[in-house]
Every structure is written in structure tokens, then in C-alpha cells.
Amino acid sequence: MKPTYNPSKIRRARKFGFRSRNSTSAGRKVLRNRRRKGRAKLTASVPRRFR
């Protein structure tokens, strides 16, 4: 059996990144709540230099 979690930076960015969060109303609500809480990281975006 293969492991459940097979990390991929591209998949992670596409599924949980800023643009995907911003594209739905529920995702925008997530961003709003994280901003309100004062999170250092809003989304699981991969920095440009690591792509």
C-alpha cells in the first residue's frame, strides 16, 4: 500500500493556494478569518523561487 500523503508543491499550491482560496466565497471567508486572527501565513502558497 502506498502512503496517503505524497507531497507535491504544485498540487498543494493549486488546491490550497491563495488563488484557489480567493476564487470561491467560502475560500474568501477563510482568508478573512485568517487575516482577522493575524496569521503570518494566509495560504499554503509556494514561494516563487521554489517552484
Residue pairs with C-beta under 8 A, 6 or more apart in sequence:
9 46
9 50
9 51
10 46
10 51
12 44
12 46
13 44
13 45
13 46
13 51
14 20
16 43
16 44
17 43
17 44
17 45
17 46
18 31
18 42
18 43
18 45
20 27
21 27
21 28
21 30
21 31
21 42
21 43
22 28
22 31
31 42
31 43
34 42
35 42
